[in-house]
Amino acid sequence: MIAQLRNVVLVAHGGAGKTSLAEAVLLQAGVIKRRGHVEDGNTVMDFEPEEIKRQSSISTGLHQYVWNKHVSNIIDTPGDQNFFADTKSCMQGADSAVVVLDVVDGVKVQTEQAWNFAEDLKMPCVIFINKLDRERADFFRAFKDASKCFETKPIALQLPIGSEESFKGVVDLIGNTAYIYNAEGERKETDIPADMKESVEKERETLVENIAETDDELLERYLEGESIPEEDIRAALRKGTLSRSFVPVLCGSAINSIGVDLLMNFINETLPSPIDLGPWKAVDPDSGEEIERAVDPDAPFSALVFKTVTDPYSGRLSIFKIVSGNLGGDGNFYNVNKGSKERFSQLLIVVGKEQKVTSEAGPGAIVAVAKLKDTTTGDTLCSEESKIKFNYIEPLPPLISFAIQPKSTGDEDKIFASLSKILEEDIALKLTRNAETKEILLSGMGQVHIAAAAEKLKRKFNVEVNLNQPKVPYKETIKKKVRVQGKHKKQTGGHGQYGVCWIQLEPLPRGKGFEFVDAIVGGAIPKTYIPAVEKGIIEASQKGILAGFPCIDFRVILDDGSFHAVDSSEMAFKIAGSLAYRKAAEEAQSVLLEPIMDVTITAPDEFMGDIMGDLNSRRGRVLGMDSKDKNQVIRANVPMAEFLTYAPDLNSMTGGRGMFTMELSRYDEVPAQIAQKVIEEIKKDKN
């Protein structure tokens, strides 16, 4: 039944213990018989060689367990900023989130980002303060950190019994009950320790008051001094959690299975089923009108694809959440994004690195099918008779690019074919070919992100690449107006070659491109040869005289010339046009242009001084600054050449709390001193 289904995503900064918690949950539920450890590379969620090497999740893992007659899909996401796009995508397949906090480290950057995205999704959350067995563990310090960082009010449902090495259990404040755990993670009810009774009483009073404030009837009873029954408190707790009036806080140690079973109980009793969150908002793909789709087995089939996994042998696996309707073990559906029909032969449930076949699935279920021809992450699948398109939040644009070169000659085509498959499962990666620099560029969220993709490329497709800093796509232009002659005359036995043209070359405002004006009068050059002159100029301008970069923003006026009745030809005038352009460019004061980027940087106020100073050192020009939530947003123009390595630099400056986006704004003249260095370096590389 839908009411007994839970789709829960684990989110946090890397190292908080998400994967260890998932492992503990699966062990508690009897899905696995032996606990794996991230350090040993034997967990069921982190199985990719790149994850085992880094001892950190780089891709979302999925599994399923049954606990007290409830079926839960658990989604373990990466906590590294390099792989946050995967986290955001897979959060869109969940109904609630467990926010894992390391009791010592507290709220870190990626935890904040995941929390903010959960808010955007209006997703109910619970905080699990983990690692209370660590040295320097302080529950109240971590709780205070959460209260400071999260706008939704945290409320403590539990208090730890002991700390650090002596941490052995928790007190349930609602039930006013203490539990201790043995070395095997088995729970036993016990008396509340005498030294905790006063703090337990105080915290329970605070808890009941906070819960009562979300329910008018309950608040009235509380203010009148009525003793509120436990079942009423728990009912109000669920109501407040689902409405995001507050966020409950639990605690424990995943590695020692302390408090894990209580978290699992909380997931069943308090977090939402798919039906609790109401209908999904969507649009009619034909009219663009906003519509809703109920989470209902009797409604037409619809689903959102939130993850894609590729394998060189088994092909592409599309993982999606069914919103409405039912799906059998085989059949077909319609991909509304691609406008195509898709057929599948098996319905699968993802359990770690494996899949198990299922015969049917209904609303809320997370399932997968293999080898769909057109479907990619973010697509909506539906009945062709009842088309619908769900909103899918795309990842941020890539922050850093590397030029990739095959280590083996002749692997260029293999790079594109193989990387295209990796891009299917990693939507934050972009692959382009720069026509100007002739480089293949792989763009992503950080250096680690790109390096991991290169490792996958080698492992899955046996293609090795070198990662280099990309070349800056400089351009050239002119600053003076000149008039020159281009003459091509060659006499051979038989027909010779003859073409003469006079052109005016003049600069245009930045961004105007190229203009060609035919000002020939009196037939000085026959009409049939004029396109050849233009073609010769265009081809010559693609290789500027300074450093071989394309020339832009100029006008050519063809105003005179001469021809020979026998020896003239299109080729002769094309060569004449080319010669005229090169001669004119030498006289017209050619200069080097560089791409200028529109940059938006978001970071806490405390880092503004360092960021401003750094922008100044990069020849940046600040355009403005605004406040956004707890951060400052800087808008600036910065030369691309100064920004190629900005991602790791900003991360270092802000402790990972800064983010930026950039896009091309325009081309500007490079300062003379810098231009000379660039030209010299390019000429040196060519020699």
N, C-alpha and C positions, 0 to 999 in steps of 0.2 A: 504493500500500500504506500501511496505517496506520503502520507502522514508520518510513516516510520522511516523515511529516507532523509539522509543528511549529506550535503555536499560541502565539505569543509576545506578551506585552504589555509596552509601554514605559512605565515609571512614573518620576516624579521631580517635584521642585518646578518651578514655572514658570521658564523661562529656562535650564534645565540643558542643553537641546539635544535633547530627544526627537524633535521633528519634523524637525530637521536630520539626526539619525541615521537616521530612517525614510527621508528623502529620499536620503541617501547609500547606504543598503542597496538601495533600488529602482534607483538609478543603477548601482551595482555589478552588480546582477543583470540589467541591461539592460531593465528594465521601463519606465524613462523614459530619454530620450536627453539631457536637459538638466537640470542641477541647479536646483531652485527655492530661494528664500531667504525665510525668515519675514519679514524686513524689507521685502522687495519684494512680499509678498502673493501669491506664485506657486507655493507648494508644493502637492503633490498631496493632502496630508492636511488642511491648513487652507484650506478653500475657502469657508466661510460668510463673508458680508460682515462680520458681527460679529467674527469671528476675525481677518480681515485688518485691520480697523480697530484692534483692540487688539494686533496682532502677538503673539497668544497663543491657544492652543487653548482653546475653550470646550465642545467636543464631541468625542467619541472618533472618530478616523478609522480606517478599515480598508483594507488592501490585501493583495495576495498576490504572492509571487515564487517562482521556482524557482532553486535553487542546488545544484550538484553532486548532481543527481537527487533532491533533497529539496524538497518543497513546504512553504512557510511562510506562515501568515497572521500578518501583523504588525498589532498593535493599538496605536495611538498615542493615549494618554489625556491629558486636561487636567491641568495641574499647579497650577491655582489652587484654593484651598479652596472658592471659590464653586461650583465645578463638580465637586467631589470625589465626589459621589454618582454621577455618570456613570462616573468612574474605577472606583469600587467595583463597580458593576454589570457593567462590561465586563471587569474582572479575573476575574469568575466564568465567562467564556467562554474563558479562556486556560489553558494547561497549565504555563507558566513565565513568569518575568518578567526583563526586563533593567532593572536599576535604574541610571539614568543620573545620575552625579554631575558637577557643574561643579567642576573641579579647584581653582578659587579659592574658590568659595562653600561647597564641602563639603556635608555633610548638612544640609538645611533641613527645615522643618516638614512640608511635604507629602510629602517623601521618607520621613520617619519614619512618617507615617500610612499611606502606601502599603506600606511595608515591614511594618508591623504587621499590615495586612490580608492581605498575602501569607503571613505566618506563620499567621494564623487559617485560611487556606485550605490550609496545608501545601504551599505552592507552591515548587518549586525556583527559585532566583534566581542571576543573575550580575550583578556590578557592572561597569559600564563607566565609568571615569573619563575624562571628556570635556574638550575644550578645553585640551589640554596646550600648545597654541600661544599661549594667552593670557599677557598680562603677569602676573607674580607666580605663575605656575603652579608648583606644588610637589606632585609625585605622592605623596611620602611623608607630607606633611601631610594630604592628602585621605584617604590610606589609613588614617592614624592616627585621623582623624575618624570614618571608617566603623567602625573597630575599637571605638571608644568608644561609638558610638551604637547599633550593631546587636549583639544578643546572639549571633547565629550568627557564628562566627569567620571573618573575611575571610582569604583566602590569595591572595597575588599570583602570577599566572601569567606576567605580563609586567613588564618595566621599560621606561621610556621612554628613547629615545636623543635626548639634547638636551632643551632646554626653551625655553618662550616662542618667540621667533622662530626659534630654531635647532632646534626639535623637528622631527625628520625620520623617526622610525621607532621600532620596539620590539624588545626582545629576548624571545624565547619561552624561558622558563626550563626548561620540560620538555624541549624539543628542543635547548636550548642553542644557539639559532640567532638571528642578528640579521637584521632586515629594515629596509630603508630604502625610502621612497616618493618618487616624483617629483611634480611639480606636478599631474599628471593623476591622481594616486592609484594609480599602478601600483607594485607591490611587487617588490623585488629582494633576494635573499639576499646577505648580506655578512658579513664577519668582525665579531665582537664588538669594539667599540672598546677599545683597550688600557686606557684609564682607567676602564673599567667592569668589567673581568674579575674583579677582586677582589670587588666588590659582587654581581656576577652569581653567582659561585660561592657566596658566603655566602647569598644569597636563594634559590638553587636548593636548597641543603642544607636550609634552613628549610622550603621548599615540600615537598620529598620526605618530610621528617619529619612534617609536618602531614597529608599524604595517607596516609602509612603508618599513622598512629595510628588510622585508621578501619577498618583491615583487619588482623586478628590475624596472619594468615599473612605478610602483607607486612611488618608491624611486626617480627616475629621475624627475618625475612630482613635487614631494615634494621639491627636491633640487632646482628646477627652480622657486620655489615660487608660484606654481599653487595651488589654493584652491581645495582641494580634496573633492568631493561630499560624503555625508554620505553613500550612497549605495556602493560606491567603498571601503570605509573604512571597512564597515561591511563584504563585500565579502572577503577582504584581512584578516580581523579578523578571519573569519571562516577557510580560507586556512591555516593561521598560527597556529590556535588552533589544527586543525586536524593533521598537520605535527609536532606538539609539538615544534614549533619554540619559543613559549612563552606559558605562562599559564595565562589566564585572571583572574582578581580578582574582585569579586562583594562583596557587604556587606549588612548587615541588622540585623534583630532580628527575629528569627524564632518564639519565644514565643509571639511576638506582631504582627506577619505577616507583618513586614516591609521589603520590598525588595524581598519578596518571589515570588510574581507574576512576577517580572522582571527576577528573576532566572529561572522561568518556561519558560518565553519567550526566554531567552538565550538558554536553553536546546533545545527548538524547532528549533531555528534559527541557532545555531552555532555548537552544539555538533552533533556527527555523527549518522546517521542511520546505521544499520548493513551492508548495501551495500557499504557505504562510505569507509569502512576499507579494502575493497578488499577481495580476496580469503583467506581461512583458510589453513595454512600449516598442512600437515598430512603425514602419511606413508601408503604404501600399506602393509597390514598385512601379505601377502603371500611372497612378495619379499623383504620387508624392504626398498624399494625405496621411496624416498621423493616425495610426490605429493601435489597437491593443489585441493581444492574444492571451487568452486564459490558459493557465496551467491545468489542462483538462484532457483526460484520455479520449473523450468523445469529440474533441475539437480536431480540425484537420492537422496533419503532421507538420511540425516545424522544428528546426534545430539550429544551433549556432556552433560552427566549427571554431574551437579556440586553440587548437594545437595540431601540428603536423610533425610526424616523425618519418624520416626517410632511411631506407636501408638499401644498399646496392643489390641485395639478393631478393628480399621480399617486397621491395618497392615502397610506395608511399602509404602511410597509415594516417588517416584523418580521424581525429578525436573530437567528438562533439557532445553537447548537452541537448537532450531532447526537451523542448519547451512544451509541446502539446502533441496529442495523438499518440499512436502506437506504431512500433516498427517490428516487423517479423524478422526471421533469421536470414531472409534474402528478399530481394525486390528492387525497387527503383524509387528515386525521388528527383526533384527538380532543384538545380542550383540557380537561384535567382540572380546572384552576382554575375555569373558567367552566361546566363541564359541558355543553359544546356541540361539535358537529361543525364542522370548518372545511375548506373546499375551496380549492385553489390551482391556477392554470393554468400557472405558470412558476416554475422554480427558478433562483435568481440567486446570483451571487457578487459581493460588494461590492468594488469597486476604486476607492478615493477617492470622488469624487462621482458615479461612474457604476456601473452594474451590468452584468455579462455573464451571458448565459443558459448554464446547464449542464444536461445531460440526466440526471444522477444524482449522488448524494452518499452517503457512508457514514460510519461512526463517526469522530468527531473533526473532521469538516468543519464549517466555519462558512459558512452559507448564509442566504439571505433569500427571503421570499415577500411579495407585495404584496396589499393589500386584504383581509386577514382581518377578519371582521366583529367578533369579540369579543376577540381576542388582544391582550394588553398585556405590557409588560416584566415578567419574573419568572414568567410562566406556563410550565407544562410541557405539551409536546405529545407525544402518544403514540398507540399503537394502542388502539382502543377495547376490543379483546379482552384487552389486557394493560395495565391502567391502572397508572400510577405517578406519583408526585409528588416532584420534586427540591426540595431545600432551596434557597431563594433568600434571601439576606441583604438585607433592606430598608434603605434609606438612613435616616440619622438624621432626627428631626423638624426642620421648618424653624426657623430661628433669628430671622428678622426678617420683618415684614409691612408692606406698604404698601397704603393705600387707593387704588384706581384709579378714576379718573373719565374718561369719554370726553370728548375735546376737541370732538366734534360731538354735538349733541343727538340723541337717538334711537338712539345706538350701544350702549346698555346690553346689549341682547340679542346684538348682534354680538360684544361683548366676551366673553360667556360661551361662545358657540359657537366662537369663534376660539381663545380661551385653552384651551379643553378639548382642542383638537387639539395645541397646544404642550405641554400637560401629558402627553399620551400619549408624547412623546419625552423629556420631562424629568420623571422620577419624583420629583425633589426639590422640585418646585413644587407648591403646594396652592392651590386656589381655593375661597373660601367667601364666603357672604353673612352678615354679622352682623345678625341680626334686631333687635337692640337699637339699634345705631348706624345701621342701614340702609345700611352701606357694603359695597362689594365689596372683599374683601381678597385680595391675592396674596402668598403667603408663600414664602420661599425661604431659601437658605443665606447670603445676604449682599446688600448693596446692588447690587453689580456683577451678581450673579445675576438680580435682579429687573429691573435696567435692561436687561440683554441680552434678557430675555424680552419686554420692552416694545418693543425694537428689532425683534425677530423678528415681533412682532404687527403692527407697521407695515409691515414689508417683505413678509411673506407674505400678510397678510389686509387690508392697507390700513386698519387701525384704529389711530388715535392716542389715547394716554391720558396723563393727568397722574398722577404718583405723589405721594401725600401721606402724611404721618404719620397713622396710624389714630387714631381717637378711642378713648378709654378707655371701656369699657362700665360706667360707674358704676351703682350702684343706690341706692335709698333704703330706710330702715326707720324704725321708731318706737322710743322708749325708755320711754314712759309708758303706763299703762292709763287709758283715758277711756271715758265713756258719753255719747252724744249722740243727738239726734233728727234724722232726715232727713224733711223734709215737702215734698211736692209737691202743691200745690192750685191748680187753674186753672179758673175758671168761664167758660164761653162759652155762646153760644146752643146749645141742645140739650144733649148730654152734656158734662159737664166732666171734669176729671182730678183724681183724689184718691188719694194714697197716703202713709201715715205709717209710719215704722219707727224703732225704738230699737235701737241697736247698742252693744255693748261692743267696743272696739278695744284689743288688748293685744299686747305684743311676744312673739315666740317665740325660742328659742335659734337661733344662727346655723346656717343650712343646713336649717331645718325647713320653709321654704316658706310656703304659705298654708293656713289651716284655716278652714272655715266651720261654725258650730254652730247648728243650728236649736233654739232654746230656747222657741219660742212655745207657750203653753198657752191653752186655752180658746177657740181660734179667733180670737185677736186679729187675725191676718192669715190669710186662707184659704191652704190648702196650695198651691193653684194659683199663688199670687203669690210664694211664698217663693223659688223658683229665679230669679225676675226680680230680687229684691233682691240675691241673690248675684251675678248677672251684672253688675248695675250697679256693685257694689263692685269686682269683678275688673277691669272696663273702666276705672274711675276710677283704680285703683291702678297701671295701666300707665303713667300719667303723673303722677309724684310732684310734690308742691307746691314742693320746693326748686329743682329744675332740670329737671324733666320726665323723670327716670329712673324705671324700674319700682320699685315698692315690694315688698320681700320680707320673709319671716320675721315674719308677724303672724297673729293669730287674730281673727276676727270672730264675736261671739256675738249673734245676733238674738233679743232677749228680749221685745219688745213692739211694738205698733203699732196702727193702726186702719184701717178701710176704709169705703167707701161702697158700698151695694148697687148703685147705678146708675153712679156716676162712676169707680169704681176699675177699673184695668186692669193688665195686665202692664207696659205702658210706664210707667204712673204709678209703680209700685213700683220699676221699674228706675231711674228718675230719682231717686226718694226714696233708694234705696240708694247711688247715686252721690254725692248731696248729703251724705248721712250720712258717707260715707267721707272726703270732702274736709274737712268740718268737724272730724271726729275727728283726721285727720292733722295739722291745724294746731294742735290742742291737745295732741297726744301726743308732742311734741318730736321731730319728724322729723330724721334725720341722714343724711349722705351715706356710702355704702359704696364701697370700691374693691376690685378684684380683687387678691388676693395670690397670687404664683406660687411654686411649689416649684421651686427652681433648683439645678442641679448643675453646678459649674464644675470642669474638669480642666485643670491647668497644672503646669509644673515648679515645684519648691519655691522657686526664686529669685524668683518673682513673687508669692508669697503675701502679702507685706507690702503691695504696691501694690493687690492685689485686695481684701484685707480693708479697707484704707482706703477704697477706692472703694465697696465694698458699704455701709460705714457712711454715706458721703455720700448714698447712695441710699435711706436708711431701711431697709436690709436687716438681717435678724437671722440670724446664723450658727447653724445647728443642730448642726453637727459637721464633722469633718475626718478623712479617712482617706488612707492611702497606697495607690497603685495603680501597680505597675511603677515607672517613674522619675518619676511625677507625684504631686501631691497632689490630692485630690478634696474640694471644699467643698460642703456642703449648706446651703442658706439659704432663707429666705423674704424675698421682695422685692416691693414694690408694682409692678404692671404699668406704672403711669405712669412709674416711674423706670427701666424696663428696655426701653423701646421701641427705644432706640438703642444697646443694649449690645453687639451684635455687632461693629461697627467699633471701639468703645471697648476691648473686651477684646483685639481683634486688635492695636490700638496698644500696649496695656499689655504684651503678652507677645510682641511680634514675630511674631504669627501662631501661637504655640505653645499658646494656650489654646483650649479648647472648652467649650461649655455646652449644656445642655438645660433646658427649662422646661415646666411644665404648671400649669394652674390648681389651686390648693389650696383657697381659700375666699375669702369676702368679709369684710373688716374695716372698722371705722369709720375714716374719714379724719380726721386731726387737725384741730381746729377752724379753725386759722389757714389751713391748706392748703385745707380745704373751702370756706372763704369765697372764696378766690381762684378756685377752680374754678367755683363758682356764678356769681361776677361775670363771669368770662370767657365762660361759656355764655350768660348773659343778654345780654352785649354782642354776641356773635355772632348772636343771634336778632334783635337790634334793627338 
